[in-house]
Structures are given as C-alpha cells and as structure tokens.
Amino acid sequence: MPLDPQDLSDLIAIRDAGTLSAAAKVRGVAVSTVSRRIETLETALGLQLVDRRTDGVRLTGAGLAIAQMASPIAEQMRRVERLATSLRQGIKAVPVSISATEFVISDILAPALDRLWAIGADFPVHLHSQADVVSLAARDADLAIRMVRPEGASLYARRLADIRLGFFAAPKYLGGRSPDVINLQSEKLLVYDDSYGRLPELEWITRQGLSDAVVMRTGSTRGLMTAAQAGGGIALLPELFAARSGSLIPIPTPIAMPVRQPWLIVHRDLRSLPTIKIVQKWIVSAFAAL
C-alpha cells in the first residue's frame, strides 16, 4: 500500500501538537479523520506509531523515528503547495509569510521594509496582523513574532529587543492635573486583554491592585491609543507608539513596569532556507533599531 503524504503530515502534527484534538486543529480536519489516517499509516507500515492512552496519545519510538524521517518530505510537499499558490497568483517568487501583532506590523516591520530590500530580498513578504497564536507546524505562517515564548521541540525561538510600556493620557482626560499626582487606582485604565497570552504587564497590574480600575480591555494597540486620545482614560501603551502620537502625556508609576519580551519564532525545518535567513536578519535589525 503506497504511503499518503497527508498521513505522514498528521503523524508529525501529533508529535508537535501533543494531542489528537490539537493535531486535528492544526491540520484543519476532524479528530476522527486524523485517527483514521494514523490507523491507515500504521497498517501500511506494519508498526504501532501512536500509543493511545486514557490521558491522551504519545508517539511510540517507531512513531517518533518515522515522524523525524518524514519531516523533510512533509516540508517539501508544503513548499510545492506554496509554489503552486504563488504561480496561480502570478507571483514570481515564493512569498515569506510573517504573523505578528498589529503594533509590530504597523509600527516596527512596515516602517523598516526598505531595509529588507536593502539586504538583498528579491521575494515578496506577507505581513499578517494576528492576535491569535498561529500554527507554524501547519504553516499558517513561516515566521511569527509573539510576546510569550512558545513551547515545542520543532520550534526555534529567538528573543528580540525588549518593548517598553507605560501609561499615557490625553490633556483632555487630565483636565489640568499634573501627571505626578495621578493615583492610578482612582482612574479609568485602558489595558490589553489576554489575546497575546498572559503578558507580564497584565500580571503587574494585578500585583499593583489596579484590576478594579480597568474599564476597558482590548487586543488592539490602536484601539487603546484612540480611546486615550479621545479622553476615555489612561491607556497602557508601548512607549514608542505613544510617543509617535504627539499628543499623549506619560503617567509615572511608583513601581517600574516590566518590559515586554518579544520572540521571533520559526519552524526548525525552515531555518536553513535562504529567504528565511534574510527575513530573520531583517526582523532582528528592525527591533534592534527601536
């Protein structure tokens, strides 16, 4: 019985995701489909690849060995699919897809795009503004920038330059009050939600007893800024972003707020590709210039 690349990709997804349900989500199919494909693969190879337990599934030693051997094959198939998509769309070169938050896309990467061309990129890039954590295993993106370090042996993560945050308000909201006399516990605070994971600044807000002062949460940095500019409250914002507004006033805090630690994430199977290397270098330089 010939092997189906789809079945091998499902096996790799189970290895990377850790559960059948997570693997099915990565692959975009039902759990029953993944289970059936794995059974078909086990029959074709005459090996038990997955150890099905009451607390989940684990790849057997044979399963891990097959998944390791199949990884380059699955990656090559994905590259063929990407090339076919590019050819259908009339794109000469395979684009590199980058997933990041709205702020990173609009205020860090997009303004630095000229530097990408300057270091020799001759291929298009797709910048996807996404709050949700995409699956690099399923190639929802080639690279991702996230504010929480991911887990997974198949992923390579590199820490980027820190992003400093602070509270900012418009003169309209302050009404002539000095920023130095503001007691945040008595104000209206506009902060992030947990779209990007449990960010250190959210933990800080809880520890400082400021949770009851929060009147708005959102995953949108621009939403926070426009609300602050309209006088809706004191917003938690990246310092770089707030400074560019030209109208917001920093509000000091008695205890320093922790910095945000962004991570550049790439699947290990892609790290050696020339285009990925160029994009990684560009992203690191864009953050270093902050």
Disulfide bonds with the S-S distance in Angstrom:
none
